[in-house]
Amino acid sequence: MSIWAPRLDGARVLDLFAGSGAVGFEALSRGAESAIFVERDRSVFSELQKACARLAVQRATVVEADLPSELAKVEKAATQEFTLIFADPPYGFTAYVELLESVAALLEADGELAVEHAPSAELPEQVGDLEKRNQRCYGDSGLSFYRHRG
């Protein structure tokens, strides 16, 4: 999240495959305007809802959806495009191209999308209008950063 620190104030954040919601909650604590958490696991989804209620986070929405096939649920919950999108798919996830294609329309013109993956995974340099701008490795995790071309 520190790489996005300068962009967090007023940002609209989409936390895909949210798990504990750490990315979205940290973004909110650092000044993000809003966050939508997306999780497919029903028990984790329920815990995220409880955490939002317990923390009295009014600027957060939790969506239960299996990605990328149920992205329409996310589109329905979104009122605007997102400044920052973070995706941390589960181990063994292979639908990176489909995920990138589907979330591209949710990313604002100057927004950024980060996808976590195994360091050995080779994500495409370009998918539709999205172009990989940076790739970093941190121990057992890799992050690829995408922006709209232009």
Sequence and secondary structure as in RCSB ss.txt:
>XXXX:A:sequence
MSIWAPRLDGARVLDLFAGSGAVGFEALSRGAESAIFVERDRSVFSELQKACARLAVQRATVVEADLPSELAKVE
KAATQEFTLIFADPPYGFTAYVELLESVAALLEADGELAVEHAPSAELPEQVGDLEKRNQRCYGDSGLSFYRHRG
>XXXX:A:secstr
 GGGGGG TT EEEEET TT HHHHHHHHTT SEEEEEE  HHHHHHHHHHHHHTT TTEEEEE  TTTTHHHHH
HH SS EEEEEE   TT   HHHHHHHHGGGEEEEEEEEEEE TT    SEETTEEEEEEEEETTEEEEEEEE  
